[in-house]
Amino acid sequence: MYCRTSLSHLRKTALTLSACLITVTAVPALAETSTSASSSRYYVAGDGNQRINLSGRLRMLSQRIPSMACNSAAGIEQASSQENLAAAVAEFTLILNGLSDGDPNLEIYGREGSQRVLQGIAQLEARWDPFAEAAQSVLTGRVTDPAVQELASTSLPLLKDAQMLVGRVVEQHYDRVHTIASEAFTIDFAGRQRMLAQQMSKNVCLLHTNGDTAAARAELEKGFALFDATLNALKVGMAEVGITPPPNETVVEGLAVVDAAWQDVVPRLQAAMAGARFDQEERAALLNDLNALTAKMNAAVKMYVAASALSEA
């Protein structure tokens, strides 16, 4: 039976895993500033938390793409997996361009002016281009098990560079007039949950392949523990790691929806970690449920962003 984590153990787990899995960059006291017109800021004040949200979404997409590729190659919900793969590839490019040049449709209102952030975007883009090309091979039907394994393994450097970019965006763009640092960090932590849900989906699929199942199981165990610890921290707040309590009842309700979806998948994830093998129907159900968990978490992140926007009014 699955037992909820105690608060003391939660704190220890969250502190340990947040440090070893993905480090959140500390926010300096002052923003990076420019001394020339060519490097001055172009964004409109107030879109900072949306930039944090969307840069964080790139982390999720870095794991969603290999998950959808793996499941498509295995014939699991193949049509929808292909559609989701194509959409994820397109969205990654759209967000990356929007973070650089601005995109009102993404609620990013202006070009990026920070050279440090632009350098991070360029670094991620250099990693993304060959990764996107490999994903396209799955979309065009040239799929082999080694190709899926390669896509999964190269998703980790992509994730690392995406996280680097998130840290730089947080440094540069949280609103120091209306938003305390912990509020920006909380949006970042909440956004990371989307990535973890897709990373678990990826690893469940990889456990059913002929690849490195030991590595997939280890990453699944790590992601499972971090998702659970972070969700509990989001529900009550945890000052030690910069997570604030829910800002309003809307967020409380949104997190309750996420929690219900999480409790539904926990027993199956635990079974997968213990070595259980699922049939095609069971794999399809878990894939759909983890996608639904991602969507519910994404809705909660938007609630955090909206609450932050209200505090700026």
C-alpha positions in Angstrom: 0.0 0.0 0.0 1.2 3.5 -0.8 1.7 5.8 2.2 1.9 9.5 2.0 5.3 10.9 2.9 5.6 12.4 6.4 6.4 16.1 6.5 9.8 15.6 8.1 10.8 13.0 5.5 9.3 15.2 2.8 11.6 18.0 3.7 14.6 15.8 3.7 13.7 14.2 0.4 12.8 17.5 -1.3 16.0 19.1 -0.2 18.2 16.2 -1.3 16.5 15.4 -4.6 16.0 19.0 -5.6 19.7 19.5 -5.2 20.9 16.4 -7.0 18.4 16.2 -9.9 18.0 19.7 -11.1 19.5 22.7 -9.3 17.4 25.9 -9.3 19.6 28.9 -9.9 19.7 31.4 -7.0 18.3 34.7 -7.9 20.8 37.6 -7.5 19.8 40.8 -5.7 19.9 42.8 -8.8 18.9 42.0 -12.4 21.4 41.8 -15.2 21.4 45.3 -16.7 22.7 46.6 -20.0 24.8 49.6 -20.8 24.0 49.9 -24.5 20.9 50.2 -26.6 21.7 47.0 -28.4 21.5 44.9 -25.2 18.8 46.7 -23.4 15.6 44.9 -22.4 12.7 44.8 -24.9 10.2 42.7 -22.9 7.2 44.3 -21.4 7.1 44.3 -17.6 4.6 41.7 -16.3 5.5 38.9 -18.7 8.3 37.6 -16.6 6.4 34.8 -14.9 5.1 33.7 -18.3 8.6 33.5 -19.5 9.5 31.4 -16.5 6.5 29.2 -17.1 7.3 28.6 -20.8 11.0 28.1 -20.4 10.1 25.5 -17.8 7.7 23.9 -20.3 10.7 23.2 -22.5 11.9 20.8 -19.8 8.7 18.9 -20.1 8.8 18.7 -23.9 12.4 17.4 -23.7 11.0 14.3 -22.0 7.6 14.1 -23.7 9.3 13.7 -27.1 11.2 10.5 -26.3 8.1 9.2 -24.4 5.9 9.6 -27.4 8.5 8.2 -29.7 9.0 5.2 -27.5 5.3 4.5 -27.2 4.7 5.1 -30.9 7.5 2.6 -31.8 5.9 0.1 -29.5 2.5 0.5 -31.0 1.1 2.0 -27.8 -1.7 4.5 -28.7 0.2 4.9 -31.9 -1.9 7.5 -33.6 -2.2 9.8 -30.6 1.5 9.2 -29.7 2.5 10.3 -33.2 0.2 13.4 -33.0 1.6 14.3 -29.5 5.1 13.8 -30.8 4.6 16.1 -33.7 2.9 18.7 -31.5 5.7 18.6 -29.0 8.4 19.1 -31.6 6.5 22.1 -33.0 5.9 23.6 -29.6 9.5 23.3 -28.5 10.6 25.3 -31.6 7.7 27.8 -31.1 8.6 28.5 -27.5 12.3 28.7 -28.2 11.7 31.3 -30.9 9.2 33.1 -28.7 11.6 33.4 -25.8 14.2 35.0 -28.1 12.1 37.2 -30.4 8.8 37.6 -28.4 5.4 36.2 -29.4 2.2 37.9 -28.3 0.3 34.6 -28.9 2.5 33.1 -26.2 2.0 36.2 -24.0 5.7 37.1 -24.4 5.7 40.7 -25.4 9.0 41.6 -26.9 12.5 40.5 -27.8 14.8 39.1 -25.2 17.4 41.8 -24.2 19.6 39.8 -21.8 22.8 38.5 -23.5 23.1 35.8 -20.8 19.6 34.5 -21.6 20.2 34.8 -25.4 23.4 32.7 -24.9 21.4 30.1 -23.0 18.8 30.0 -25.8 21.6 29.6 -28.4 23.2 26.8 -26.4 19.8 25.0 -26.1 19.0 25.5 -29.8 22.3 23.9 -30.8 21.4 20.9 -28.7 17.8 20.9 -30.0 18.5 20.9 -33.8 19.9 17.4 -34.0 17.5 16.1 -31.4 14.6 17.5 -33.5 16.0 15.8 -36.6 16.1 12.5 -34.8 12.5 13.0 -33.6 11.5 13.6 -37.2 12.7 10.2 -38.2 10.1 8.7 -35.9 7.4 10.9 -37.4 8.3 9.7 -40.9 8.2 6.1 -39.9 12.0 5.3 -39.9 11.9 3.8 -36.4 14.2 1.3 -34.9 14.7 0.4 -31.2 18.3 1.7 -31.2 17.0 5.0 -32.6 14.5 5.3 -29.8 17.1 4.5 -27.2 19.4 7.1 -28.7 16.6 9.7 -28.6 16.0 8.8 -24.9 19.6 9.1 -24.0 20.2 12.4 -25.7 17.1 13.8 -24.0 19.1 14.1 -20.8 21.6 16.6 -22.1 18.7 18.5 -23.7 17.0 18.5 -20.4 20.1 19.8 -18.7 20.4 22.7 -21.1 16.7 23.5 -20.8 17.1 23.7 -17.0 20.1 25.9 -17.5 17.9 28.3 -19.5 15.2 28.2 -16.9 17.7 29.3 -14.3 18.8 32.2 -16.4 15.3 33.3 -17.2 14.4 33.2 -13.5 17.4 35.4 -12.8 16.5 37.9 -15.4 12.8 38.1 -15.5 11.1 37.7 -12.2 9.3 41.0 -11.3 11.3 42.4 -8.4 8.7 45.1 -7.8 5.6 42.8 -7.4 7.0 39.3 -7.1 9.2 37.9 -4.3 11.8 35.4 -5.3 10.1 32.5 -3.7 7.0 33.1 -5.8 9.1 32.8 -9.0 10.8 29.7 -7.6 7.4 28.1 -6.7 6.3 28.6 -10.4 9.5 26.9 -11.4 9.1 24.0 -9.0 5.5 23.5 -10.1 6.5 23.7 -13.7 9.1 21.0 -13.1 6.3 18.6 -12.2 5.2 18.5 -15.8 8.6 17.3 -16.8 8.7 14.6 -14.2 5.4 13.2 -15.3 6.6 12.9 -18.8 10.0 11.6 -17.7 8.2 8.8 -15.8 6.1 8.0 -18.9 9.3 7.8 -20.9 10.9 5.4 -18.4 7.9 3.1 -18.1 8.1 2.7 -21.8 11.9 2.1 -21.8 11.4 -0.6 -19.1 9.5 -2.6 -21.7 12.3 -2.3 -24.4 15.6 -4.2 -24.8 17.6 -1.1 -23.8 19.2 -0.1 -20.5 16.4 -0.9 -18.2 18.5 -0.5 -15.1 19.1 3.2 -16.0 15.4 3.6 -16.8 14.4 2.1 -13.5 16.8 4.3 -11.5 15.6 7.4 -13.2 11.9 6.4 -12.7 12.5 5.9 -9.0 14.2 9.2 -8.7 11.5 11.0 -10.6 8.7 9.3 -8.6 10.2 10.4 -5.3 10.8 13.9 -6.4 7.3 14.3 -7.9 5.7 13.1 -4.7 7.9 15.2 -2.4 7.4 18.4 -4.5 3.6 17.9 -4.8 3.3 17.6 -1.0 5.6 20.7 -0.6 3.4 22.7 -3.1 0.3 21.8 -1.0 1.7 23.2 2.3 4.7 25.3 1.3 8.3 24.6 2.2 10.4 27.7 2.9 13.6 25.6 3.0 13.6 25.2 -0.7 11.8 28.4 -1.6 8.2 27.0 -2.1 5.4 29.2 -0.9 2.0 27.9 0.2 -0.8 28.0 -2.4 -1.7 31.7 -3.0 -5.4 31.2 -3.2 -8.2 28.6 -3.1 -8.1 28.2 -6.9 -4.6 26.9 -6.7 -5.5 24.7 -3.7 -8.3 23.1 -5.7 -6.0 22.7 -8.8 -3.4 20.9 -6.7 -6.1 18.7 -5.3 -7.0 17.6 -8.8 -3.4 16.9 -9.5 -3.1 14.9 -6.3 -6.1 12.7 -7.1 -4.6 12.0 -10.6 -1.2 11.2 -8.9 -2.7 8.8 -6.4 -4.3 6.9 -9.3 -1.0 6.2 -11.0 1.1 5.6 -7.9 0.4 1.9 -7.5 1.1 1.2 -11.2 4.4 3.2 -11.1 5.4 1.3 -8.0 4.7 -2.0 -9.7 6.8 -0.9 -12.7 9.7 0.0 -10.4 9.3 -3.4 -8.8 9.7 -5.1 -12.2 6.1 -5.7 -13.3 5.5 -6.0 -17.1 2.3 -4.5 -18.4 0.4 -5.7 -21.5 -0.4 -3.3 -24.3 -3.8 -2.3 -22.9 -2.2 -1.5 -19.4 0.6 0.4 -21.0 -1.9 2.5 -23.0 -3.9 3.3 -19.9 -0.9 4.4 -17.9 0.4 6.5 -20.8 -3.0 8.3 -21.1 -3.1 8.8 -17.3 0.4 10.2 -17.2 -0.5 12.6 -20.0 -3.6 13.6 -18.1 -1.5 14.2 -15.0 0.8 16.4 -17.1 -2.2 18.4 -18.3 -3.6 18.8 -14.8 -0.2 20.0 -13.5 0.0 22.4 -16.4 -3.4 23.8 -15.5 -2.1 24.3 -11.9 1.0 26.1 -13.1 -1.2 28.5 -15.1 -3.2 29.1 -11.9 0.1 30.1 -10.2 1.0 32.4 -13.0 -2.5 34.0 -13.0 -2.4 34.5 -9.2 1.0 36.2 -9.6 -0.5 38.5 -12.3 -3.3 39.4 -9.9 -0.8 40.4 -7.2 0.8 42.8 -9.7 -2.5 44.6 -10.5 
